[in-house]
Amino acid sequence: MAAIVAEGLEKTYRVFRKQAGWAGAVRSLFRREYATIRAVRNVSFRVEQGEIVAFLGPNGAGKTTTLKLLAGLIYPTAGSATVLGHVPWQREHDYRRRFSLIMGQKNQLWWDLPAQESFVLHREIYRIDPIQFTKRLDELTDLLEVRQLVRQPVRELSLGERMRMELIAALLHDPEVLFLDEPTIGLDVVSQRKVQEFLKHYQAERKITVLLTSHYMKDVEALCRRAIIISSGQIQHDGPLDDILDRFSRHKVIQLQFADGQTPPNLDAFGKVLEVQPPRIMLEVDRTRIPEVLSSLLSQFAVEDVGVQERPLEEVIAEFFTTNAERDARE
């Protein structure tokens, strides 16, 4: 049985639209205007047990709303979903003990208390056996290198240290499914790396099912093999991460180093010149023309070194999001 199954999920909000100015505010007292926001539209996907999947999309695409639906925090307007065989919004006690949700911009730890105190509260809430609790806490604090910080007030911790404490709190009850919403947002490179390495190790050891949203593509590339892309509330792609480049990137990048120490003129006839550092140059070329362009360059110029590479994943996805936003604006 799949760990997560979503079928035709939809979530629509009816929001009050306030008119501008004092006169508009007065009119709103007597005649209120509303707008309908379709946050999630007919979203369907499956995540197998032990799989870690990236859930990607621009701000406002419906990612967080979908995670809230799957966590049972909100009710859907239409559609159905099960997580570990449970309907999330029925909020059964058994289900709540089997998953965790981490939102990078929300705290679950008491701000003025040491993290240790919040962990003890989690032990009581989830009815964790004291021996198992101590064992898991020791393991997690060692893996995340924060054992010496658990007695320090949360407000005194750095953002990276606080996120590692949030991870501990989320994993103390040994969940089978983990929803991660921007877990590395605002973290420095070192903290991002520590969180990535921990999640990769923990997921491989425990075979936990993970649904990850992130705007930081290094997280995605380090942890996921499969990606679901959502835009304007609808799924646009569901498949291997590598297929995103084949499907959405129309270009590749050719790197050339010329033998005579100089770069020839008029190379823009072969493609878009991205960078020139004599004797090196980078060209962006339509991926269907790569063999033709390489053959022409090598026959006309003395080349010492040549390489062909894909464009960065974050660049391709950002371009796709921009194109979709422009299309939606026209419609």
C-alpha positions as CSV (number, residue, x, y, z in Angstrom):
1,M,0.0,0.0,0.0
2,A,1.3,3.5,-0.9
3,A,2.1,5.7,2.1
4,I,0.4,8.8,0.6
5,V,-2.4,8.8,-1.9
6,A,-4.1,12.0,-3.1
7,E,-6.9,11.9,-5.6
8,G,-8.5,15.0,-7.1
9,L,-7.7,17.2,-4.0
10,E,-9.0,20.7,-4.2
11,K,-9.1,23.6,-1.7
12,T,-11.0,26.8,-2.4
13,Y,-11.1,29.9,-0.2
14,R,-13.6,32.7,-0.2
15,V,-11.8,35.8,0.9
16,F,-13.0,39.3,1.6
17,R,-11.7,41.9,-0.8
18,K,-11.4,45.3,0.9
19,Q,-11.9,48.3,-1.3
20,A,-9.2,51.0,-1.2
21,G,-9.6,54.3,0.7
22,W,-11.9,55.5,3.5
23,A,-14.9,55.6,1.2
24,G,-14.3,52.1,0.1
25,A,-14.0,51.0,3.7
26,V,-17.4,52.5,4.5
27,R,-19.0,50.9,1.4
28,S,-17.6,47.6,2.6
29,L,-19.7,47.9,5.7
30,F,-22.9,47.6,3.7
31,R,-21.8,45.7,0.6
32,R,-18.9,43.3,1.0
33,E,-17.1,41.9,-2.0
34,Y,-15.5,38.5,-2.0
35,A,-13.0,36.7,-4.2
36,T,-12.6,33.0,-4.7
37,I,-9.1,31.6,-4.4
38,R,-8.4,28.1,-5.7
39,A,-5.3,27.2,-3.8
40,V,-5.3,23.6,-4.9
41,R,-6.9,22.2,-8.1
42,N,-7.4,18.6,-8.8
43,V,-4.1,17.4,-7.4
44,S,-3.5,13.6,-7.6
45,F,-0.3,11.7,-6.8
46,R,1.0,8.7,-4.9
47,V,4.1,8.3,-2.8
48,E,5.3,4.9,-1.9
49,Q,6.5,3.8,1.5
50,G,10.2,4.8,2.1
51,E,10.2,7.2,-0.8
52,I,11.5,10.8,-0.5
53,V,9.8,13.1,-3.0
54,A,10.4,16.8,-3.8
55,F,7.2,18.9,-4.0
56,L,8.2,22.0,-6.0
57,G,6.4,25.2,-7.0
58,P,6.6,29.0,-6.8
59,N,5.2,31.0,-3.9
60,G,1.4,30.6,-3.9
61,A,1.4,27.5,-6.0
62,G,-0.4,25.4,-3.4
63,K,2.5,23.4,-1.9
64,T,1.9,24.4,1.8
65,T,-1.9,24.1,1.4
66,T,-1.4,20.5,0.1
67,L,0.9,19.6,3.0
68,K,-1.7,21.0,5.4
69,L,-4.4,18.9,3.8
70,L,-2.3,15.8,4.1
71,A,-1.5,16.7,7.7
72,G,-5.2,17.1,8.5
73,L,-4.8,20.7,9.5
74,I,-7.5,21.9,7.0
75,Y,-10.4,20.2,5.2
76,P,-10.5,19.9,1.4
77,T,-13.2,21.4,-0.8
78,A,-13.2,18.3,-2.9
79,G,-11.2,15.1,-3.5
80,S,-9.8,12.5,-1.2
81,A,-6.5,11.5,0.4
82,T,-5.1,8.8,2.6
83,V,-1.8,8.8,4.5
84,L,-0.8,5.4,5.9
85,G,-4.4,4.3,5.3
86,H,-5.8,7.2,7.4
87,V,-7.9,10.1,6.1
88,P,-5.9,13.0,7.5
89,W,-8.8,15.4,8.3
90,Q,-10.5,12.8,10.4
91,R,-7.6,13.5,12.8
92,E,-7.5,10.1,14.4
93,H,-5.1,9.7,17.3
94,D,-3.3,6.7,15.7
95,Y,-2.6,8.9,12.6
96,R,-1.3,11.8,14.6
97,R,1.3,9.5,16.2
98,R,2.5,8.3,12.8
99,F,3.5,11.5,11.0
100,S,5.3,14.9,11.6
101,L,5.1,18.2,9.9
102,I,7.9,20.7,10.0
103,M,7.3,24.2,8.6
104,G,10.5,26.3,8.3
105,Q,8.8,29.5,9.2
106,K,6.8,28.1,12.2
107,N,8.2,27.1,15.7
108,Q,6.9,24.1,17.7
109,L,9.4,24.7,20.5
110,W,8.7,27.0,23.5
111,W,10.7,30.2,22.8
112,D,11.8,31.0,26.3
113,L,12.4,27.5,27.5
114,P,15.3,25.2,26.8
115,A,14.6,22.7,24.0
116,Q,15.0,19.9,26.5
117,E,11.7,21.1,28.2
118,S,9.8,21.0,24.9
119,F,11.2,17.5,24.2
120,V,9.8,16.3,27.5
121,L,6.4,17.8,26.6
122,H,6.5,15.9,23.3
123,R,7.3,12.7,25.3
124,E,4.1,13.2,27.3
125,I,1.9,14.2,24.3
126,Y,3.0,11.2,22.2
127,R,3.2,8.9,25.2
128,I,6.7,7.8,24.4
129,D,8.3,5.1,26.6
130,P,10.9,6.9,28.8
131,I,13.6,4.5,27.9
132,Q,12.9,4.8,24.2
133,F,12.7,8.6,24.6
134,T,16.1,8.8,26.1
135,K,17.6,6.5,23.5
136,R,16.1,8.5,20.6
137,L,17.0,11.9,22.1
138,D,20.6,10.8,22.6
139,E,20.8,9.4,19.0
140,L,19.3,12.5,17.4
141,T,21.3,15.1,19.4
142,D,24.5,13.2,18.5
143,L,23.6,13.0,14.8
144,L,22.7,16.7,14.7
145,E,25.6,17.8,17.0
146,V,23.5,19.7,19.4
147,R,23.8,17.7,22.6
148,Q,25.5,20.6,24.4
149,L,22.7,23.0,23.4
150,V,19.5,21.3,24.6
151,R,19.5,23.1,27.9
152,Q,19.9,26.5,26.3
153,P,16.8,28.7,25.8
154,V,15.5,28.4,22.3
155,R,15.6,32.1,21.8
156,E,19.4,32.1,22.3
157,L,20.0,29.6,19.5
158,S,21.0,30.5,16.0
159,L,18.5,29.8,13.2
160,G,20.5,26.7,12.1
161,E,20.6,25.3,15.7
162,R,16.9,26.0,16.1
163,M,16.0,24.1,13.0
164,R,18.0,21.1,14.1
165,M,16.1,21.2,17.4
166,E,12.8,21.3,15.4
167,L,13.9,18.2,13.6
168,I,14.6,16.4,16.8
169,A,11.2,17.4,18.2
170,A,9.5,16.1,15.0
171,L,11.3,12.8,15.1
172,L,11.2,11.9,18.8
173,H,8.0,9.8,18.4
174,D,9.5,7.9,15.4
175,P,7.1,9.0,12.7
176,E,6.6,6.9,9.5
177,V,5.8,10.0,7.3
178,L,7.6,13.4,7.5
179,F,6.2,16.5,5.8
180,L,9.0,19.1,5.4
181,D,8.0,22.6,4.3
182,E,11.1,24.7,3.6
183,P,13.3,23.1,6.3
184,T,16.4,25.1,5.3
185,I,14.9,28.5,4.6
186,G,17.2,31.3,5.8
187,L,20.0,28.9,6.9
188,D,23.6,29.5,6.0
189,V,25.4,27.1,3.8
190,V,27.0,25.1,6.6
191,S,23.7,24.6,8.4
192,Q,22.0,23.7,5.1
193,R,24.6,21.0,4.6
194,K,24.2,19.6,8.1
195,V,20.4,19.3,7.7
196,Q,20.8,17.7,4.3
197,E,23.3,15.1,5.5
198,F,21.2,14.3,8.5
199,L,18.0,13.9,6.5
200,K,19.8,11.7,4.0
201,H,21.2,9.5,6.7
202,Y,18.1,9.2,8.8
203,Q,15.8,8.5,5.8
204,A,18.2,5.8,4.5
205,E,18.4,4.2,8.0
206,R,14.7,4.3,8.9
207,K,13.1,4.1,5.5
208,I,10.8,7.0,6.5
209,T,8.5,8.5,3.8
210,V,9.3,12.2,3.1
211,L,7.5,14.8,1.1
212,L,9.8,17.9,0.9
213,T,9.0,21.4,-0.3
214,S,12.0,23.7,-0.9
215,H,13.1,26.6,-3.1
216,Y,16.7,25.6,-2.4
217,M,17.5,23.2,-5.2
218,K,20.6,21.9,-3.5
219,D,18.2,20.3,-0.9
220,V,16.3,18.7,-3.7
221,E,19.3,17.4,-5.6
222,A,20.9,16.0,-2.5
223,L,17.8,14.2,-1.2
224,C,15.3,13.4,-4.0
225,R,15.2,11.3,-7.1
226,R,11.6,12.2,-7.9
227,A,9.9,15.6,-8.1
228,I,6.3,16.7,-8.3
229,I,6.0,20.3,-9.7
230,I,2.8,22.2,-8.9
231,S,2.0,25.6,-10.4
232,S,-1.3,27.6,-10.0
233,G,-2.6,24.8,-7.8
234,Q,-2.2,22.1,-10.5
235,I,0.4,19.4,-11.0
236,Q,2.6,20.1,-14.0
237,H,5.2,17.3,-13.7
238,D,5.5,14.1,-11.7
239,G,8.5,11.9,-12.4
240,P,12.3,11.5,-12.0
241,L,14.2,14.6,-11.1
242,D,16.5,14.2,-14.2
243,D,13.4,14.3,-16.5
244,I,12.8,18.0,-15.5
245,L,15.9,19.0,-17.5
246,D,14.8,16.9,-20.6
247,R,11.3,18.2,-20.4
248,F,11.6,21.9,-19.5
249,S,15.1,22.9,-20.6
250,R,15.4,23.7,-24.3
251,H,19.2,24.4,-24.1
252,K,22.5,23.1,-23.0
253,V,25.8,24.9,-22.3
254,I,28.9,24.2,-24.3
255,Q,32.3,25.2,-22.7
256,L,35.2,25.7,-25.1
257,Q,38.9,26.4,-24.6
258,F,40.7,27.5,-27.7
259,A,44.3,26.5,-28.5
260,D,45.8,29.8,-29.5
261,G,44.9,31.7,-26.3
262,Q,42.3,33.9,-28.0
263,T,38.5,33.6,-28.5
264,P,37.4,33.9,-32.2
265,P,34.9,36.6,-33.1
266,N,31.3,36.1,-34.1
267,L,30.7,33.1,-31.9
268,D,27.2,34.3,-31.3
269,A,26.4,32.7,-34.7
270,F,26.6,29.3,-32.9
271,G,24.5,30.2,-29.9
272,K,24.0,32.7,-27.1
273,V,27.4,33.8,-25.6
274,L,27.0,33.5,-21.8
275,E,30.6,34.2,-20.7
276,V,33.9,35.1,-22.2
277,Q,37.2,34.6,-20.4
278,P,39.9,34.1,-23.1
279,P,40.7,31.5,-24.1
280,R,37.5,30.1,-22.6
281,I,33.9,30.7,-23.6
282,M,30.5,29.4,-22.7
283,L,27.7,29.1,-25.2
284,E,24.0,28.4,-24.7
285,V,22.8,26.2,-27.5
286,D,19.5,24.6,-28.4
287,R,19.8,21.0,-27.2
288,T,18.7,19.6,-30.5
289,R,21.6,21.4,-32.3
290,I,24.4,20.3,-30.0
291,P,25.9,17.7,-32.5
292,E,25.7,20.1,-35.4
293,V,27.2,23.1,-33.5
294,L,30.0,21.0,-32.0
295,S,30.9,19.6,-35.4
296,S,31.0,23.1,-36.9
297,L,33.1,24.6,-34.1
298,L,35.7,21.7,-34.1
299,S,36.1,21.9,-37.8
300,Q,36.6,25.7,-37.9
301,F,38.7,26.3,-34.8
302,A,41.6,24.8,-32.9
303,V,40.0,23.7,-29.6
304,E,42.0,22.3,-26.7
305,D,39.1,21.3,-24.5
306,V,35.3,21.0,-24.9
307,G,32.5,20.2,-22.5
308,V,28.7,20.0,-22.7
309,Q,26.6,20.3,-19.6
310,E,23.0,20.8,-18.6
311,R,21.8,24.2,-17.3
312,P,21.5,24.4,-13.5
313,L,18.3,22.8,-12.2
314,E,17.2,26.0,-10.3
315,E,17.6,28.0,-13.5
316,V,15.4,25.7,-15.5
317,I,12.7,25.5,-12.8
318,A,12.7,29.3,-12.3
319,E,12.3,29.8,-16.1
320,F,9.4,27.3,-16.1
321,F,7.7,29.1,-13.2
322,T,8.1,32.5,-14.9
323,T,6.7,31.1,-18.2
324,N,3.7,29.7,-16.3
325,A,3.0,32.9,-14.4
326,E,3.1,34.9,-17.6
327,R,0.7,32.5,-19.3
328,D,-1.7,32.6,-16.4
329,A,-1.6,36.4,-16.4
330,R,-2.6,36.5,-20.1
331,E,-5.4,34.1,-19.5
